[in-house]
Amino acid sequence: MKLTLGKSTKELSANTTLVVFVPSVGDSKKDKKKKSSLPSVSELDGELNALLKEAMTEKSFLGGEKETCFFRSCHVGGVKNLLAIGLGDKSKVTHETLRSAAATAHGVLGAARIPKAHFHLASALGGQKDGAGAVQALCEGLLLADYSMDELKGKKESKDDAPKFVESVLVPAARANAASMKKAIETAEILSECVNASRRLGDLPGNFMTPEILATEATNLAKGTKIKVTVWDKARIKKEKMGGLYGVSTGSGHDPRFIIMEYKGGAKTKKPVIFVGKGLTFDSGGISIKPSLQMDDMRYDMCGGANVIGAILAIAKLGLKVNVTALIPSTENMPGPLATKPGDVLTFRNGKTVEVLNTDAEGRLILADALCYATEQKPAAIFDAATLTGAIVVALGNTHTAYFTRDKKLGAQIEAAADDSGELVWPMPITDYHVGDMKGTLADLANISSYRGAGSSTAAAFLEQFVGEGISWAHFDVAGTAWAVGNRLPYCPKKGASGAMVRTFVELAKKF
């Protein structure tokens, strides 16, 4: 998708496809003191406004959120096509509304095979206090919606294929600040590029995404940035006493990797913010094997790791003045002849021992060693992301990412960062009761709870045992939001990886 900043509505030609954003029609029945109103789009030709008002009078288009009305070949007001995108209640329009509205427009234009369209910014920014932020959100909607995973499909050789939607021209308001808009576009391009890179890593199937390949991809993505990448192989992982990561890997024919990505954008004395991401490139469940139905989705079990990679890439490319480290423990979980067996006891980097009562609860095992390593770096804060539990999908579905922390100040920072990014998060409990449920019989801990409920909270309580005392830490369970959220968010693929929390992690980094 190519994004350019136009000059004004005067540059529109007879061949132009114009996209305008329209708030919903006022409802006089709800408030008798207010008259039903038909909104006009400022700086828009009178004939085009008349066309919109006619559609709204006839109630074929009412401006509801994500509602669309496409006037194809209307040849009105000096343009060929007009696409109206509803914003809903004008008083409730947020940056996320604009992000979704732009993605909705992308879907209509793509289906109609319109190669280029002009987006009328004045209609999108009406009532928005942060104009640059609104432009950024709109651009993100377009660029994120433009992602597709088709590199493994056979190439079409037909020269008669219909054109695709590939270019957007943003038409600014008359008094717009061009410099701030260009900066907003650049920021959107960086964030979207990094989110889409994360999505690609998540979407690649297990035979195209092993721990070794993930390490290579992370190294290649970091080229040209100020990120230093270090990769530990199986021998180094064993030497470093990462018994959890090593133990999970023994059932696979592919060796594990521990990926360390370091970005130093702040002062040398400044403590790093550390992001830890689960990098299970494929999870069969091990000896406690999963049901075969939809097991192919377990390619997405490394989305926590993929999205942490995307976050540090964005942080580096945006040049944030903060020190950030990303840690990705990566392996497969397979039922090979040397696989960890139910009942086996593993020893972790910090000396704690764990009974592996269910080999399908492996994500917490590899994260534990990474959290120990993160603790040793004496960070300002640790954030981990993992597709950790099915229980969180039952609790929150695919709308909210759960976060767990006992640090109220950190929780407030997470809420603020999520508000800024437009991603939805929800706080979940973690208590000493949950810690007690994870006590082992033959070892310090067990990897599954002695109580059948609160599976997500007990998993978080397990992870907490590997974070050093006094260190601010939060765990994000992205099992419900890492993929297949397109039914909620039009800028995400219907089935594929979403890139969840990349934007929020960037906002969190800004707060340090």
N, C-alpha and C positions, 0 to 999 in steps of 0.2 A: 504494500500500500504506500503510495507516494502522497505526502501531505505538503501543500504549499499555501502560503498566505497571499490572498488576492489583494486588490486595491479597494474596490467599492462595487456597488450594484451596477454602476455605469458600464462596467466591463462585460456584463452578461450579454451573450449573443443569442441569435435565433435558434442555435443548436443546443443551448444550455439546458441541463437538468438541474433545477433549483430545489434544494431541500430547506423547508422552513419548519420551525417548531412552534406549536400552538397550544396554549393552556386550555383547559376545559371550559365549557360554557357555564356561566353562572346559573344557579338554579333558584328562581324566585319562589318556588314552593317551600324551600327550606327556611327562607328568611323573607317575609313579606315586605320588609322595609327596603330590600334591595331588588332592583329590577334585573331580570335576566339580560345578560350582556353577551354580545358576540365580539370576541377579541379581534382587534386589527393588528397586523404585523407591521411594526414601525419600519419606515424607509422602504417599504415594499410598494410596488406599482399598484395603483388603484384597481385595475382590472383583476390582478391576482387576489387582492383582498376581497373583491366582490365574489370571485369564484369560491374562495374559502367560506365566506359568509353564507353563500347559497347552499353549500354542502352542509353547513352547520344548522341552517334554518330547516333544511329537509331532514336533519338528524341522521344523515348517512355518515357523518363524521362529527364527533362531539369533543374531540381533543382529549379524550381519556388517556391515561398513562399507557404508553406503548401502542396506542391506537394509530393506525395509518390510513392515509387516503392518497392514492396515486392517480394524478391526472396525467395520463400518458398522451402525448401528441395533442395537448390542448392548445398550444400556440397562442398563449395569452400573456400579455404584459411583457412581450419581447423575449420570452423563453419558450422552449419546446415542451418540456415536461415539468410538472410541479409535484413534489412529494411532500405531504404534510405529515408531521410526526407529533402525536399528542404528548403533552407533558403532565396532564392531570391538573390538580388544583395549583394555581400559580403560587400561592402562599406556602406550599409544601415542596416546591421544586428544590432539590439538592444537587450536589455534584454527582451523586450516584444516579439520580434521575436522568441527568444529561448523559452520563456514561452509557446507561441502558438505552436511552433514546437514540444516541448515535449508532449503537450496535444494531438497534432495530432498523434504522435507516439502511445500514450496511446490508442487512439480510434482504430487504426489499429490492435494493439496487442490484445486488448480486443475482437474485432470482430473475430480475428483469433484464439481465445482461447489459446493464448500463455501464460503460467503461469509465466514465468521469462524471462527477457531480460537484456542484457548488453548494456549500453550506452557509446559510444565512445566519451569521453569528448574532446580529442584533435581536433576532427572535428567540435565540437560545439563552442569551444573557440577561434578558429583562428581569429586573428585581434581584440579580445576583450581586452581592457586595464584593465578592472576590472574583473579579472578571478573569484574571489570569488563571486562577484555580479552576474556574468553570470551563475555560478553553482547554486546559490540560485534561480535565475529565472527559470532555467531549472527544478529544483526540485519542485518549486511551480507549474509549469505546469503539472507535473505528479500527484502531490498530490491533486491539485484542480480538475483535470479531473477525479480523482478517486472517487469523491463524488457522492453519489446517495441517494435518499430518497425512501427507500423500506421497512422501518420498519412497515408500516401499511399493507403491502401485506401478503397474506397467505404464510406460510412456505412450501417450496417444500421438499418432503420427498424422492424423487428419488435419489438413490446413483449413478446413471449413468449420472448425469449432467456433461457436459464438464467443464474442469477447466477454471478459470478466470485468468486474468492478475493480479497478486498480488505482484510481487517482481521485483525491479529494482536494478541492480548493476551498479554503476558508475565507468567506467574504466578510470583512470586518465592518463594524459600525463606523459612521462618519468620523467620530472623534476618538477612535480607538488608539491606544498606545501600541504602536507596531513592535517596539522593542520588547515590551513585556509579553506580548502575544508570541513572538518568536521564541522567547525563553520558555514559555509554557509548552509550545510545540516540541521543542528540543527535549524537555524533561519527560513529556509523554512518550516520545520516541524511545528514550533510554529505558524507562520503566517497562514499557510494553515489549521492547526487544528482549529484556531480561526475563520477564514473565513468560514470554513465548519460548525462550530457550529452556526454561524449566519445564514447560509443558512438553516440549519435544523429548527431553530426557525421560519424563514419566511415560510418555506414549509408546516409546520404543519397546518392542516385545523382548522377552528374556534372552533370546538367542542373539539379539542385537544390542543388549544392554546387560553386560556382566560387570562385576566389580572392577575388573581391569579396564573395561571400556569406559565405565563411569569416571575412573581416575584420569584416563586419557582425555575424555571430553572436558572435564573440569580444568585440566591443564591447558587445553587448546582455547577454551572460552576465556581464560585469564590472560592470554597473550595480548599485548598491547595495553594492558592496564598495570597498575602498581600492586597487583596481587602476587604474592609469592606462594607457590604451591609445592607442598612436600607430600610424598606418598609413601606410606609404609606397606611393605609386602607381608606375606604370611610369616616369614621367619622373624621379621622385626616385630610384628604384632605379638608373637609368642614370647620373644625376648623382653618386650615391654610389659609382660604379664597381664595382657588383656584377655583374661580367660573366658569372658563372655563372648566377645567377638570371635575369638579363635574356636571356642566350643561350638557355636552355631554353625561355623563354616565347615566343620569336619565331614558333614554329610554330602558336600558338594564337590563336583569335579573342578569347579572354578575357585581359585584361591581368593581370599578376602583382601580388602584394601582398607587402610585408614587414611583418609584424605584430610590434609590440613591446608587451609587457605588463609593467608594473612594479608590484611590491608592496613597500612599505617598512614592514615591521613591526619592524625592529631599529633600532639606533642609526645615526645618519647616517654615522658613521665606519666602520661595519661593511661589509665588502666583500660584494657580492651573490653569491648562488648563481644560476647561469644555466642554464636548461634550453632546449635548442634542439630543435625538432621539425620533421621533414620534412612539408611541406604540399602534396604533389602531389595535387591534387583529382581528377585523372584522368591515367593514364599509358598512352598507346597504344604507347609505345616510341619515338615520333617516327619519323624516317626508317628507323631500325632497328626496324621495326614488330614487335610481338609477334604470336604466333599468335592466331587468333580465339577458340579454345577458352578459356572462362572469363575472357576479357578484361574482362568486366563486374566481376570481382573487383577490378580496378584502381581502383575507387572507394575502396578501403581503403588506397591508397598514401599517404594523408594521415593515417593513424592516429597516426604519431609526433607530428605537429603537434596533432592533436585531443587526444591524451593529455597533452601538455605544457600545453595550455589547461586541461584538467580538473585537472591537478596544481596549477597556480598558483591556480585558483579555490578548491580545497580548502584550500590553505595560507592564503589570505586569509580564508576563512570560518571557519577554525579559529582565526584570530588568532595564528598562530605568530610569535614574536619573532625574525624573520629577514628579511633583504632578499632578494627573489627577482625575477629577470627571466625572462620566457619570450619566446623569439624564434622566429617561425614564418615561414620563407620559403615562399611559396605560389605555385604556378603549375600550369598543365596542361602535359603533354608531348605535343604533337600534330604530325603530319607536314604542316603547312601549307606554302604556297609560300615562306615566309621562314624555315622551320625550319632550325636548325643541322644541318649535313651531316657525315657521318663524315669525319674528317680536318681539320675546322675547328679553329682555335686560339682559345681564349677567354682573356681577361686578367681576373684576379680582384682583389678589393679590396686584397689585400696585395701586388699587383704580380706574383705568380706567374702563369705561363702554362700552359695545359693543352691537349693534343691530345684532341679528342673522337673517339675511335676507334669508339665505340658510343654512339649517342644514347639507348639504353635504360639506360645507366648514368648517369642524370641526377640521381638523388637526391643523390649525393655532390657534384655540381656546385652545386646550390642550397644545400646545407648548408655548403659551403666558405666562401661569402661570409658566411653567418650566423656561422660560427665565427670568422672574422676580426673581425667586429663585436663578438662576445662578448669576444674577447681585448682589444680596445680599452677595454673597461669595467673592466679589471683586477680580475676576479672572484676569489672565494675558491675556486671550482671551476666547471667546465663539464660538463654532462651532456647528451649528445644522444641522441635516439631516432628511429629510422627503420626503415621496412620496406625495408631496403636490399638484401638479397641473397637469391636463391633458394638459394644455397649453404648458408646457415645452416639452411634448412628440411631440406635433405638431412642435415646434420650432427646437428641436435637435434630435428627434428620440431616438434610443436606443444606440447611440455610445458615447455621451458625457454627463457627469453630469454637470449641471449648478451650478455655484456658484455666490452669490450676496454679495458684500461688498463695502463700500465707502472708506475703508482703503487700500490705494495703497500698502503700505508695506506688509500688511497681504495678499493681492492679490498675490504679488510676492512670498511670502512664500508658498502659496497654489499651485502656478504653479510649483515651485521647488519641492515640496513634491510629486505632481502628476507625474512629470517627473521621479523622483526616484522610484516611485511605479509602473509605467507603465500604470496607469489609465488615461483616457482622461477626462479633465475638460474644461469648456468654461465659460468665464465671461459674465454675463448678467447685464443690467442696473438697478439701483435703484436710483430714484431721488425724489425731493420734489414734482414733479408733481404726481408721483405714490402715495405718502403719501396723497396728497390732494384728490385723487380719493377714498380714504378709510375713509373719514370723514363721521360720522353718522348724522342723522337728530334728533333723539330722544336721542342719546347717543354720547359719544366721537368719537366712530368709528363704522363702519359697517364691517361685516365679508366678504362682497363681494364688488367689485368696482362699483362706479357709472358710470364707462366707460367700455364698453364691451371688449376692447382690453387689451393687456399686462397683462394677468391674472397672470403670474408667477412673474412679477415685482411688481404688486400691492400686491400680497400675501406676498412677501418679505418685502415690505414697511410696511405692517401691523405688521409683526413680529418685525420689527425694533423699533416700538413704545413701546416695552416691554424690551428693552435692555437699561441699564443705560448709561447716557452720558459719553463719554470718554473711553468706553470699546471697545476694538477691537472685532469685531463680523463678522462672515460670515455664510451665509445660503446656504446649499446644497440641491437642489431639485433633488432627485433621482427617480422621478416617471418614467422616461424612462429607467433607468439603473438598477433598483433594482431586476428585474426578466426578464426572456425571452430574454436573450442576447446571447444565444448559437449560433445563426446564425452569430454572429460577432466574438465571443471569444470561441475557441474550448475547453478551460478549464472551461467553464460555462455550466450548464445544458441547454437544449434546451428551456424548459419552466420555470423551477424552479428558486428559488432565487439565486442571483449572489454574494451577499456579497459585493456589491459596496461600495467603499470608506474606507473599513477597512484598507487596506494597505496604502492608502494615509493618513488616520488619524494617523496611527503609525508614518509615516514619519513626519507629522506635529508636533507630540508630541516631536520628537527628536530635533526640532528647538527651543524648549523652555527649 
